[in-house]
Every structure is written in C-alpha cells, then in structure tokens.
Amino acid sequence: MARILLADDDAAAREIIARALLADGHTVEVAQDGQEALLRVEAGSGVEVLLTDVQMPGLDGVALARRVVSLRPAIRVVLLSG
C-alpha cells in the first residue's frame, strides 16, 4: 500500500477521505492546507503520493503539486475537486 499525503482545507472532506484510505490499508499523513503539506515534504516526509484539493486558500493544489514535484520528481499526484 502507499504512503499518502492528503492536503485539503475542508476538515470534513479530510476526515472522510483519510478514513477511506486507511480502511484500504494505506498510510495517510494529513495537512490542513497547501503550506502545511509543502512543509511536510520539505522536511523529508517519505510520502509516495500527494492527494490534494485543487482549490485551497493560499497555496492551492495545482501550485502545491508543482512545488512538490520540483522537490520530489517521482512522487505521484492526484488532484481533487469538490
């Protein structure tokens, strides 16, 4: 299973998505926004997949994905839109 970094500014969405991923056997790290997610990656988090909401205040999902891929080119990215 994958180690996933979930970034979403909606607490309810984060909880639902994280529960589903955990139930499927994945390891999940949760970030409240794009900036927190970026800090986790910069700190050396061993995530393999970035799962992020597209629209978030501040650092949105697309900008986050671009910055994370520049740091970790092999990471897989999934963009969500609610």
N, C-alpha and C positions, 0 to 999 in steps of 0.2 A: 504494500500500500504506500501511498505518497505522503510526504510531509508538506502540508499546505498552509500558506499564509493567507488568511481571509481578511480583507480590508473593506469595511462598509460602515458608513456613518449612522446607519439605522440600527439601533440596538436590537429590535425585534427581528429584523432580517438576519443580523449576525447570529443570533441565537438559533433560529430555525435552520439556517444553512450549516452552522457548526455542528448541531446535533445530527443532522442527516449525514454529514461527512464522517463524524465519529462513529455513528452506527454502521457505516460501511467499512470501518476499520482504518480510516486514515488518521494521521496525527495532524492536529489543527492548532495553529497559532492565530490569535485574533488581534486585529488592530482596529481602533475606533475611527481612524481616518488615514489618508494617504501619507501624511507626515510620519505618523507612528509606524506605519508599515515600512516606509523607507528607512527609518532609523533602525528597525529590526534587521533589515537586510544589510545595512552598512555595518552593523555590529557583528555580523558574521553568522546570522541565523542560517541554519542548514536547510532551509525550505527548498523544495523542488518545484513547487507550483505556486504562482501568485493568482489568487482568485479575488478580483476587485470590482466594486461597483464603479460604473462609468462616471456618474455624477456625484461628486462629493465636494463640499466646500474646501477652499484652499487648494491643496494638491489633488486634482481629480484623477480618476482611474487611468485615463489614457496617458497623462503626464507621468503618473506613478509608474506605469508599465514601461514607458520609455526609459526612465531613470534606472529602474531595477534591471532591465535588460542590458543597459550600458555597463552596469556593475557585474551582472551575472548572465552572460550571453546564453548559457544553456538552460536557463530557467524557462519553464512553460508558463504561459499567461492565459488566463480566462477572464474576459470582461463580461460583467453582468449589467443589465439594465432593468430596473423595475418600473 
